Amino acid sequence: MAISQTPMTDEQRKSVALEYLKAFDNGGTTSTGGSILDLFADDAQVHFPKWGLATGKDAIGRMFGDVGATLERIVHDYANFNWIMTGTDTFACEGTSFGEHHDGAWRAGVTHAGRWCDVFEVRDFLIQRCFIYLDPDYAGLDTDRYPWLARDGRDPSVPLSVGLGEPASAALDK
């Protein structure tokens, strides 16, 4: 990672991350028509669950190609993002999404997938690091390894919800 040349504000860092998320929703094209990879430093790192760590633009492009090939579409819910700004180059964004995976549709709160958190490091108006935390089983088909998903005949594709004031054990009994 290069030594920082240009001081940035939290709002500027956030705008770089937001441009990245919007470009991902737009098939890898930024608002100016450039490549999503233009938003990354040459030696940037990106981590995606079940894929691993990609270092450098070529590897990041391969990762995005692999992940993107499984998605028909994705839409991030921009209005509901929770930005956790630190006043440093490192910050997080928590949010929800919906879309269509080649195995089926997902929507946060309706299916298991769709809630995510990204930890960014943005410096010199480029993403230096982006670690993505989410359930990569967008279609909710990975039910065999998690017995509570189908306990007592419940629909394994629907997330378990515990009501306010209701003990977790009561939800498990339903």
Backbone as a printed PyTorch tensor [residue, N CA C, xyz], in Angstrom:
tensor([[[  0.8380,  -1.1730,   0.0000],
         [  0.0000,   0.0000,   0.0000],
         [  0.8860,   1.2410,   0.0000]],

        [[  0.5220,   2.1890,  -0.8260],
         [  1.3050,   3.4060,  -0.9780],
         [  1.0960,   4.3450,   0.2010]],

        [[  2.0640,   5.2180,   0.4000],
         [  1.9540,   6.2500,   1.4260],
         [  0.9070,   7.2630,   0.9710]],

        [[  0.0470,   7.6620,   1.8840],
         [ -1.0350,   8.5870,   1.5590],
         [ -0.4860,   9.9210,   1.0810]],

        [[ -1.0650,  10.4120,  -0.0100],
         [ -0.6600,  11.6900,  -0.5830],
         [ -1.7220,  12.7710,  -0.3720]],

        [[ -2.9850,  12.3630,  -0.3300],
         [ -4.0820,  13.3120,  -0.3080],
         [ -4.9770,  13.0560,   0.8970]],

        [[ -5.0760,  14.0230,   1.8280],
         [ -5.9850,  13.8240,   2.9600],
         [ -7.4340,  13.7970,   2.4680]],

        [[ -8.2410,  12.9500,   3.1090],
         [ -9.6470,  12.8140,   2.7270],
         [-10.5350,  12.9980,   3.9390]],

        [[-11.7520,  13.4600,   3.6930],
         [-12.7650,  13.5340,   4.7430],
         [-13.5450,  12.2190,   4.7690]],

        [[-14.2930,  11.9950,   5.8450],
         [-15.1610,  10.8180,   5.9130],
         [-16.1630,  10.8080,   4.7650]],

        [[-16.7260,  11.9550,   4.4360],
         [-17.7110,  12.0320,   3.3450],
         [-17.0830,  11.6490,   2.0090]],

        [[-15.8470,  12.0320,   1.7820],
         [-15.1730,  11.6510,   0.5380],
         [-14.9140,  10.1450,   0.5000]],

        [[-14.4880,   9.5840,   1.6280],
         [-14.2750,   8.1340,   1.6870],
         [-15.5850,   7.3940,   1.4290]],

        [[-16.6440,   7.8750,   2.0710],
         [-17.9580,   7.2560,   1.9120],
         [-18.3990,   7.3240,   0.4440]],

        [[-18.1200,   8.4280,  -0.2290],
         [-18.5440,   8.5720,  -1.6310],
         [-17.8260,   7.5630,  -2.5300]],

        [[-16.5780,   7.2370,  -2.2320],
         [-15.8490,   6.2230,  -3.0050],
         [-16.5010,   4.8500,  -2.7940]],

        [[-16.8050,   4.5190,  -1.5460],
         [-17.4430,   3.2260,  -1.2450],
         [-18.8310,   3.1470,  -1.8780]],

        [[-19.5810,   4.2210,  -1.8340],
         [-20.9110,   4.2390,  -2.4300],
         [-20.8310,   4.0630,  -3.9510]],

        [[-19.8650,   4.6920,  -4.5700],
         [-19.6650,   4.5300,  -6.0230],
         [-19.3590,   3.0670,  -6.3550]],

        [[-18.5600,   2.4070,  -5.5220],
         [-18.2610,   0.9870,  -5.7010],
         [-19.5300,   0.1370,  -5.6110]],

        [[-20.3460,   0.3590,  -4.5840],
         [-21.5650,  -0.4350,  -4.4150],
         [-22.5350,  -0.2020,  -5.5700]],

        [[-22.6600,   1.0290,  -6.0270],
         [-23.5400,   1.3270,  -7.1610],
         [-22.9870,   0.7100,  -8.4470]],

        [[-21.6660,   0.7100,  -8.6080],
         [-21.0670,   0.0860,  -9.7930],
         [-21.3040,  -1.4170,  -9.7830]],

        [[-21.2450,  -2.0380,  -8.6070],
         [-21.5150,  -3.4790,  -8.5210],
         [-22.9460,  -3.7530,  -8.9730]],

        [[-23.8920,  -2.9070,  -8.5620],
         [-25.2900,  -3.0550,  -8.9800],
         [-25.4590,  -2.8060, -10.4780]],

        [[-24.5270,  -2.0600, -11.0600],
         [-24.6060,  -1.6780, -12.4680],
         [-23.6850,  -2.5500, -13.3290]],

        [[-23.4850,  -3.7920, -12.9190],
         [-22.7060,  -4.7280, -13.7240],
         [-21.2340,  -4.3980, -13.8320]],

        [[-20.6990,  -3.6440, -12.8660],
         [-19.2760,  -3.3330, -12.8610],
         [-18.9140,  -2.0250, -13.5350]],

        [[-19.9190,  -1.2190, -13.8640],
         [-19.6820,   0.0580, -14.5330],
         [-19.9830,   1.2020, -13.5710]],

        [[-19.0570,   2.1370, -13.4480],
         [-19.2300,   3.2840, -12.5570],
         [-20.1730,   4.3070, -13.1750]],

        [[-20.5190,   5.3140, -12.4040],
         [-21.4370,   6.3590, -12.8690],
         [-20.8480,   7.1660, -14.0210]],

        [[-19.5340,   7.1340, -14.1800],
         [-18.8910,   7.8600, -15.2840],
         [-18.6010,   6.9470, -16.4730]],

        [[-19.0340,   5.6930, -16.3830],
         [-18.8140,   4.7530, -17.4790],
         [-17.5280,   3.9590, -17.3850]],

        [[-16.7640,   4.1640, -16.3210],
         [-15.5130,   3.4310, -16.1390],
         [-15.7400,   2.0650, -15.5090]],

        [[-14.6500,   1.3560, -15.3290],
         [-14.6890,   0.0290, -14.7100],
         [-14.6860,   0.1540, -13.1960]],

        [[-15.3770,  -0.7590, -12.5460],
         [-15.3530,  -0.8220, -11.0850],
         [-13.9160,  -0.9380, -10.5770]],

        [[-13.0520,  -1.5710, -11.3590],
         [-11.6530,  -1.7480, -10.9420],
         [-10.8990,  -0.4240, -10.8750]],

        [[-11.3840,   0.6040, -11.5710],
         [-10.7660,   1.9320, -11.5000],
         [-10.8650,   2.5360, -10.1060]],

        [[-11.7750,   2.0010,  -9.2790],
         [-11.9650,   2.5140,  -7.9250],
         [-10.9670,   1.9250,  -6.9270]],

        [[-10.1290,   0.9860,  -7.3800],
         [ -9.2010,   0.2740,  -6.5010],
         [ -7.7540,   0.6680,  -6.7700]],

        [[ -6.9570,   0.6800,  -5.6950],
         [ -5.5150,   0.8390,  -5.8260],
         [ -4.9560,  -0.3980,  -6.5250]],

        [[ -3.8170,  -0.2470,  -7.1620],
         [ -3.2160,  -1.3720,  -7.8990],
         [ -2.9640,  -2.5840,  -7.0120]],

        [[ -2.6230,  -2.3420,  -5.7430],
         [ -2.3000,  -3.4480,  -4.8250],
         [ -3.4000,  -3.6820,  -3.7910]],

        [[ -4.6220,  -3.2770,  -4.1150],
         [ -5.7460,  -3.4210,  -3.1860],
         [ -6.0310,  -4.8900,  -2.8830]],

        [[ -6.7370,  -5.1000,  -1.7720],
         [ -7.1650,  -6.4400,  -1.3760],
         [ -8.6760,  -6.4410,  -1.1820]],

        [[ -9.3180,  -7.5200,  -1.6590],
         [-10.7500,  -7.7270,  -1.4660],
         [-10.9460,  -9.1600,  -0.9940]],

        [[-11.7550,  -9.3210,   0.0520],
         [-12.0970, -10.6580,   0.5410],
         [-13.5900, -10.8820,   0.3490]],

        [[-13.9350, -12.0630,  -0.2070],
         [-15.3310, -12.4620,  -0.3550],
         [-15.4730, -13.8650,   0.2280]],

        [[-16.5060, -14.1010,   1.0590],
         [-16.6800, -15.4170,   1.6710],
         [-16.7720, -16.5340,   0.6280]],

        [[-16.1430, -17.6340,   0.9300],
         [-16.1090, -18.8260,   0.0870],
         [-15.3040, -18.6300,  -1.1900]],

        [[-14.7330, -17.4500,  -1.4090],
         [-13.8250, -17.2180,  -2.5340],
         [-12.4170, -17.0500,  -2.0000]],

        [[-12.2670, -16.1700,  -1.0260],
         [-10.9510, -15.9430,  -0.4390],
         [-10.4860, -14.5160,  -0.6350]],

        [[ -9.1840, -14.3360,  -0.5810],
         [ -8.5620, -13.0190,  -0.6490],
         [ -7.9730, -12.7910,  -2.0320]],

        [[ -8.3790, -11.7080,  -2.6630],
         [ -7.8320, -11.3020,  -3.9580],
         [ -6.9420, -10.0920,  -3.7270]],

        [[ -5.7250, -10.1480,  -4.2190],
         [ -4.7840,  -9.0410,  -4.0860],
         [ -4.3960,  -8.5550,  -5.4760]],

        [[ -4.6040,  -7.2650,  -5.7170],
         [ -4.3000,  -6.6670,  -7.0140],
         [ -5.5170,  -6.6610,  -7.9130]],

        [[ -5.5140,  -5.7270,  -8.8700],
         [ -6.6830,  -5.5420,  -9.7270],
         [ -7.0090,  -6.7740, -10.5690]],

        [[ -5.9990,  -7.4910, -11.0550],
         [ -6.2860,  -8.6800, -11.8640],
         [ -7.0400,  -9.7240, -11.0570]],

        [[ -6.5770,  -9.9920,  -9.8380],
         [ -7.2330, -10.9840,  -8.9780],
         [ -8.6170, -10.4990,  -8.5530]],

        [[ -8.7470,  -9.2010,  -8.2560],
         [-10.0480,  -8.6510,  -7.8760],
         [-11.0240,  -8.7760,  -9.0520]],

        [[-10.5520,  -8.5010, -10.2540],
         [-11.3900,  -8.6690, -11.4350],
         [-11.8500, -10.1060, -11.6140]],

        [[-10.9450, -11.0500, -11.3540],
         [-11.3090, -12.4720, -11.4370],
         [-12.3790, -12.8110, -10.3940]],

        [[-12.1710, -12.3240,  -9.1550],
         [-13.1510, -12.5660,  -8.0950],
         [-14.5100, -11.9960,  -8.4770]],

        [[-14.5410, -10.7380,  -8.9100],
         [-15.8090, -10.1120,  -9.2790],
         [-16.4550, -10.8500, -10.4510]],

        [[-15.6490, -11.3440, -11.3780],
         [-16.1810, -12.1270, -12.4900],
         [-16.8080, -13.4190, -12.0170]],

        [[-16.1250, -14.1110, -11.1010],
         [-16.6510, -15.3680, -10.5580],
         [-17.9540, -15.1400,  -9.7940]],

        [[-17.9440, -14.1530,  -8.9060],
         [-19.1390, -13.8700,  -8.1020],
         [-20.2530, -13.3300,  -8.9930]],

        [[-19.9270, -12.3790,  -9.8550],
         [-20.9180, -11.7730, -10.7310],
         [-21.5670, -12.7560, -11.6880]],

        [[-20.8360, -13.7960, -12.0780],
         [-21.3890, -14.7960, -12.9950],
         [-22.5290, -15.5850, -12.3640]],

        [[-22.6180, -15.5680, -11.0340],
         [-23.6990, -16.2990, -10.3550],
         [-24.9270, -15.4210, -10.1360]],

        [[-24.8100, -14.1290, -10.4150],
         [-25.8890, -13.1800, -10.1360],
         [-26.5410, -12.6920, -11.4200]],

        [[-27.8560, -12.7640, -11.4440],
         [-28.6090, -12.1690, -12.5610],
         [-28.7250, -10.6600, -12.3470]],

        [[-28.9270, -10.2780, -11.0780],
         [-28.9860,  -8.8620, -10.7170],
         [-28.8300,  -8.7480,  -9.2090]],

        [[-28.3780,  -7.5670,  -8.7980],
         [-28.2740,  -7.2430,  -7.3740],
         [-28.6150,  -5.7730,  -7.2100]],

        [[-29.3320,  -5.4650,  -6.1340],
         [-29.6640,  -4.0810,  -5.8010],
         [-29.4110,  -3.8920,  -4.3140]],

        [[-28.5450,  -2.9450,  -4.0050],
         [-28.2990,  -2.5780,  -2.6080],
         [-29.3190,  -1.5170,  -2.1970]],

        [[-29.8010,  -1.6050,  -0.9730],
         [-30.7860,  -0.6550,  -0.4440],
         [-30.0610,   0.5630,   0.1280]],

        [[-29.6710,   1.4900,  -0.7490],
         [-28.8400,   2.6360,  -0.3690],
         [-29.4340,   3.4820,   0.7430]],

        [[-30.7330,   3.6520,   0.7360],
         [-31.3880,   4.5280,   1.7120],
         [-31.2750,   3.9910,   3.1350]],

        [[-30.9820,   2.7040,   3.2740],
         [-30.9380,   2.1080,   4.6080],
         [-29.5360,   1.7150,   5.0570]],

        [[-28.5180,   2.2390,   4.4030],
         [-27.1490,   1.9290,   4.8200],
         [-26.8670,   2.4950,   6.2050]],

        [[-26.0720,   1.7910,   6.9540],
         [-25.5840,   2.2450,   8.2500],
         [-24.0770,   2.4170,   8.1020]],

        [[-23.6330,   3.6550,   8.0210],
         [-22.2080,   3.9600,   7.8660],
         [-21.5740,   4.0880,   9.2390]],

        [[-20.4910,   3.3850,   9.4630],
         [-19.7470,   3.4510,  10.7160],
         [-18.4020,   4.0990,  10.3940]],

        [[-18.3780,   5.4080,  10.4860],
         [-17.1840,   6.1770,  10.1220],
         [-16.3070,   6.3530,  11.3560]],

        [[-14.9960,   6.3140,  11.1420],
         [-14.0480,   6.3480,  12.2510],
         [-13.1560,   7.5840,  12.2530]],

        [[-13.2380,   8.3870,  11.1980],
         [-12.3150,   9.5070,  11.0840],
         [-10.9480,   9.0720,  10.5910]],

        [[-10.8130,   7.7960,  10.2300],
         [ -9.5690,   7.2590,   9.6690],
         [ -9.8820,   6.6590,   8.3020]],

        [[ -8.8850,   6.0740,   7.6700],
         [ -9.0750,   5.4500,   6.3580],
         [ -9.9680,   4.2180,   6.4190]],

        [[-10.1220,   3.6210,   7.5940],
         [-10.8930,   2.3890,   7.7620],
         [-12.2690,   2.7010,   8.3320]],

        [[-13.3050,   2.1580,   7.6980],
         [-14.6890,   2.3530,   8.1300],
         [-15.5150,   1.1840,   7.6310]],

        [[-16.7680,   1.1260,   8.0550],
         [-17.6440,   0.0140,   7.6650],
         [-18.9710,   0.5450,   7.1610]],

        [[-19.6080,  -0.2750,   6.3600],
         [-20.9590,   0.0010,   5.8850],
         [-21.7630,  -1.2840,   6.0330]],

        [[-22.8980,  -1.1500,   6.7080],
         [-23.8000,  -2.2740,   6.9200],
         [-25.0610,  -1.9980,   6.1180]],

        [[-25.5930,  -3.0380,   5.4680],
         [-26.7880,  -2.8030,   4.6830],
         [-27.5160,  -4.0690,   4.2920]],

        [[-28.4710,  -3.8750,   3.3990],
         [-29.2620,  -4.9900,   2.8830],
         [-29.2890,  -4.9100,   1.3640]],

        [[-29.6620,  -6.0370,   0.7540],
         [-29.7560,  -6.1040,  -0.6980],
         [-30.8360,  -7.0990,  -1.0930]],

        [[-31.1690,  -7.0720,  -2.3670],
         [-32.0550,  -8.0780,  -2.9450],
         [-31.6030,  -8.3120,  -4.3710]],

        [[-32.0660,  -9.3970,  -4.9330],
         [-31.6880,  -9.6830,  -6.3070],
         [-32.0330, -11.0880,  -6.7140]],

        [[-31.3700, -11.5000,  -7.8050],
         [-31.6170, -12.8090,  -8.3790],
         [-30.2720, -13.5060,  -8.5940]],

        [[-30.1070, -14.6230,  -7.9120],
         [-28.9620, -15.5060,  -8.0730],
         [-29.3640, -16.5610,  -9.0900]],

        [[-28.4190, -17.2010,  -9.7610],
         [-28.8240, -18.2020, -10.7520],
         [-29.5840, -19.3650, -10.1280]],

        [[-29.5150, -19.5160,  -8.7920],
         [-30.2740, -20.5620,  -8.1010],
         [-31.5970, -20.0690,  -7.5300]],

        [[-31.8600, -18.7720,  -7.5950],
         [-33.1160, -18.2460,  -7.0600],
         [-32.9780, -16.8280,  -6.5400]],

        [[-34.1100, -16.2490,  -6.1830],
         [-34.1570, -14.8610,  -5.7070],
         [-33.8370, -14.7850,  -4.2230]],

        [[-33.3700, -13.6040,  -3.7950],
         [-33.1770, -13.3350,  -2.3760],
         [-33.6060, -11.9070,  -2.0730]],

        [[-33.9550, -11.6880,  -0.8190],
         [-34.2940, -10.3510,  -0.3110],
         [-34.0810, -10.3690,   1.1910]],

        [[-33.3140,  -9.4070,   1.6790],
         [-33.0560,  -9.3130,   3.1190],
         [-34.3640,  -9.2630,   3.8800]],

        [[-34.4570, -10.0660,   4.9450],
         [-35.6410, -10.1060,   5.7750],
         [-36.6970, -11.0800,   5.2900]],

        [[-36.5850, -11.5170,   4.0420],
         [-37.5250, -12.4770,   3.4780],
         [-36.8430, -13.8290,   3.2960]],

        [[-35.5840, -13.7960,   2.8410],
         [-34.7740, -15.0020,   2.7130],
         [-33.5650, -14.8580,   3.6340]],

        [[-32.7400, -15.8830,   3.6920],
         [-31.5660, -15.8410,   4.5740],
         [-30.5150, -14.8400,   4.0990]],

        [[-30.3800, -14.6860,   2.8080],
         [-29.3570, -13.7960,   2.2680],
         [-29.8510, -12.3570,   2.2310]],

        [[-28.9220, -11.4500,   2.0310],
         [-29.2740, -10.0530,   1.8280],
         [-28.7900,  -9.0890,   2.8830]],

        [[-28.3540,  -9.6030,   4.0280],
         [-27.7460,  -8.7130,   5.0370],
         [-26.2330,  -8.8440,   4.8970]],

        [[-25.5430,  -7.7170,   4.9130],
         [-24.1070,  -7.7300,   4.6880],
         [-23.4400,  -6.5790,   5.4410]],

        [[-22.1360,  -6.6800,   5.5530],
         [-21.3160,  -5.6050,   6.1050],
         [-19.9900,  -5.6220,   5.3610]],

        [[-19.5770,  -4.4640,   4.8660],
         [-18.2840,  -4.3190,   4.1990],
         [-17.3930,  -3.4270,   5.0550]],

        [[-16.1540,  -3.8480,   5.2250],
         [-15.1550,  -3.0300,   5.9050],
         [-14.2080,  -2.5070,   4.8360]],

        [[-14.1370,  -1.1840,   4.7270],
         [-13.3360,  -0.5240,   3.7020],
         [-12.1070,   0.1570,   4.3070]],

        [[-11.0990,   0.2680,   3.4930],
         [ -9.9950,   1.1830,   3.7360],
         [ -9.8480,   1.9940,   2.4570]],

        [[-10.0940,   3.2980,   2.5540],
         [-10.0510,   4.1710,   1.3910],
         [ -9.0310,   5.2680,   1.6560]],

        [[ -8.0990,   5.3960,   0.7230],
         [ -7.0470,   6.4040,   0.8450],
         [ -6.7160,   6.9080,  -0.5630]],

        [[ -6.4280,   8.1800,  -0.6840],
         [ -6.0920,   8.7830,  -1.9760],
         [ -7.1810,   8.5360,  -3.0180]],

        [[ -8.4410,   8.5220,  -2.5600],
         [ -9.6200,   8.3630,  -3.4120],
         [ -9.6680,   7.0100,  -4.1140]],

        [[ -9.0050,   6.0220,  -3.5190],
         [ -9.0230,   4.6520,  -4.0350],
         [ -9.2770,   3.6760,  -2.8980]],

        [[ -9.9730,   2.6030,  -3.2140],
         [-10.1850,   1.5400,  -2.2340],
         [ -8.8870,   0.7500,  -2.1180]],

        [[ -8.3540,   0.7160,  -0.9050],
         [ -7.1330,  -0.0350,  -0.6260],
         [ -7.4730,  -1.4560,  -0.1640]],

        [[ -8.6240,  -1.5570,   0.5070],
         [ -9.0400,  -2.8370,   1.0920],
         [-10.5530,  -2.8310,   1.2370]],

        [[-11.1680,  -3.9730,   0.9090],
         [-12.6090,  -4.1490,   1.1070],
         [-12.8360,  -5.6020,   1.5060]],

        [[-13.2410,  -5.8130,   2.7430],
         [-13.5560,  -7.1580,   3.2220],
         [-15.0710,  -7.2380,   3.3360]],

        [[-15.6430,  -8.1910,   2.6250],
         [-17.0840,  -8.3480,   2.4900],
         [-17.5410,  -9.4670,   3.4150]],

        [[-18.5070,  -9.1660,   4.2620],
         [-19.0550, -10.1530,   5.1980],
         [-20.5340, -10.3430,   4.8970]],

        [[-20.8790, -11.5500,   4.4300],
         [-22.2620, -11.8910,   4.1090],
         [-22.3870, -13.4010,   3.9890]],

        [[-23.6230, -13.8680,   3.8650],
         [-23.8830, -15.2780,   3.5950],
         [-23.8960, -15.4410,   2.0820]],

        [[-22.9020, -16.1350,   1.5060],
         [-22.8490, -16.2550,   0.0490],
         [-23.8600, -17.2480,  -0.5330]],

        [[-24.6570, -17.8780,   0.3160],
         [-25.6970, -18.8010,  -0.1440],
         [-26.9520, -18.0000,  -0.4620]],

        [[-26.8770, -17.2040,  -1.5310],
         [-27.9610, -16.2820,  -1.8790],
         [-29.3090, -16.9770,  -2.0110]],

        [[-29.3320, -18.1610,  -2.6000],
         [-30.6060, -18.8400,  -2.8580],
         [-31.1040, -19.6420,  -1.6600]],

        [[-30.3240, -19.7200,  -0.5800],
         [-30.7590, -20.4240,   0.6210],
         [-30.8570, -21.9260,   0.4550]],

        [[-29.9830, -22.5100,  -0.3730],
         [-30.0430, -23.9500,  -0.6240],
         [-29.1580, -24.7630,   0.3170]],

        [[-28.3260, -24.1210,   1.0950],
         [-27.3850, -24.8210,   1.9800],
         [-28.0640, -25.1470,   3.3060]],

        [[-29.0850, -25.9920,   3.2400],
         [-29.8830, -26.2760,   4.4340],
         [-29.4880, -27.5680,   5.1390]],

        [[-28.8030, -28.4750,   4.4640],
         [-28.4580, -29.7640,   5.0740],
         [-27.5370, -29.6240,   6.2890]],

        [[-26.6510, -28.6470,   6.2550],
         [-25.6760, -28.5040,   7.3410],
         [-26.2050, -27.7450,   8.5430]],

        [[-27.4090, -27.1880,   8.4550],
         [-27.9660, -26.3820,   9.5340],
         [-29.3300, -26.9470,   9.9230]],

        [[-29.3730, -27.8750,  10.8800],
         [-30.6040, -28.6040,  11.1890],
         [-31.7540, -27.7280,  11.6850]],

        [[-31.4860, -26.5970,  12.2770],
         [-32.5580, -25.7340,  12.7920],
         [-33.3860, -25.1290,  11.6610]],

        [[-32.8590, -25.1220,  10.4470],
         [-33.5970, -24.5210,   9.3390],
         [-34.8820, -25.2760,   9.0040]],

        [[-34.8610, -26.5840,   9.1800],
         [-36.0360, -27.3840,   8.8250],
         [-36.6670, -28.0660,  10.0360]],

        [[-36.2760, -27.6410,  11.2350],
         [-36.8030, -28.2450,  12.4570],
         [-38.3220, -28.1710,  12.4940]],

        [[-38.9410, -29.2660,  12.8710],
         [-40.3930, -29.3650,  13.0400],
         [-41.1670, -28.9590,  11.7830]],

        [[-40.5810, -29.2480,  10.6270],
         [-41.2860, -29.0270,   9.3730],
         [-41.3570, -27.5930,   8.8930]],

        [[-40.6170, -26.6700,   9.5250],
         [-40.6820, -25.2750,   9.0780],
         [-40.0310, -25.1270,   7.7080]],

        [[-40.4110, -24.1140,   6.9740],
         [-39.8770, -23.8270,   5.6520],
         [-38.4250, -23.3740,   5.8110]],

        [[-37.4560, -24.1660,   5.3210],
         [-36.0540, -23.8220,   5.5470],
         [-35.5870, -22.5930,   4.7790]],

        [[-36.3590, -22.1240,   3.8220],
         [-35.9410, -20.9550,   3.0510],
         [-36.3030, -19.6370,   3.7250]],

        [[-37.1110, -19.6870,   4.7760],
         [-37.5600, -18.4770,   5.4660],
         [-36.7530, -18.2980,   6.7460]],

        [[-36.1630, -17.1290,   6.9500],
         [-35.3710, -16.9050,   8.1590],
         [-36.2150, -17.0320,   9.4250]],

        [[-35.5950, -17.5520,  10.4550],
         [-36.2360, -17.6470,  11.7590],
         [-36.2620, -16.2560,  12.3680]],

        [[-37.4130, -15.8430,  12.8480],
         [-37.5460, -14.5350,  13.4870],
         [-38.0590, -14.7410,  14.8970]],

        [[-37.3990, -14.1070,  15.8300],
         [-37.8330, -14.1500,  17.2120],
         [-38.5000, -12.8170,  17.4910]],

        [[-39.7680, -12.8710,  17.9100],
         [-40.5150, -11.6410,  18.1650],
         [-39.9910, -10.9020,  19.3760]],

        [[-40.2880,  -9.6350,  19.4420],
         [-39.8820,  -8.8260,  20.5810],
         [-40.4990,  -9.3870,  21.8500]],

        [[-39.6940,  -9.5960,  22.8250],
         [-40.1640, -10.1110,  24.0930],
         [-40.3900, -11.6070,  24.1030]],

        [[-40.2190, -12.2530,  22.9720],
         [-40.4220, -13.7000,  22.8890],
         [-39.0680, -14.3850,  23.0680]],

        [[-38.9730, -15.3190,  23.9730],
         [-37.6880, -16.0030,  24.1600],
         [-37.3210, -16.8160,  22.9330]],

        [[-36.0270, -16.9450,  22.6680],
         [-35.5450, -17.6730,  21.5030],
         [-36.0780, -19.1000,  21.5070]],

        [[-36.1990, -19.7140,  22.6690],
         [-36.6860, -21.0940,  22.7290],
         [-38.1160, -21.2150,  22.2290]],

        [[-38.9440, -20.1820,  22.3940],
         [-40.3260, -20.2190,  21.9060],
         [-40.3410, -20.2360,  20.3840]],

        [[-39.4540, -19.4860,  19.7640],
         [-39.4000, -19.4670,  18.3050],
         [-38.9340, -20.8180,  17.7770]],

        [[-38.0700, -21.4750,  18.5050],
         [-37.6000, -22.7860,  18.0790],
         [-38.6810, -23.8310,  18.1820]],

        [[-39.6770, -23.6190,  19.0550],
         [-40.7600, -24.5740,  19.2270],
         [-41.8210, -24.4530,  18.1490]],

        [[-41.7880, -23.3810,  17.3630],
         [-42.8360, -23.1570,  16.3490],
         [-42.5780, -23.9800,  15.1160]]])
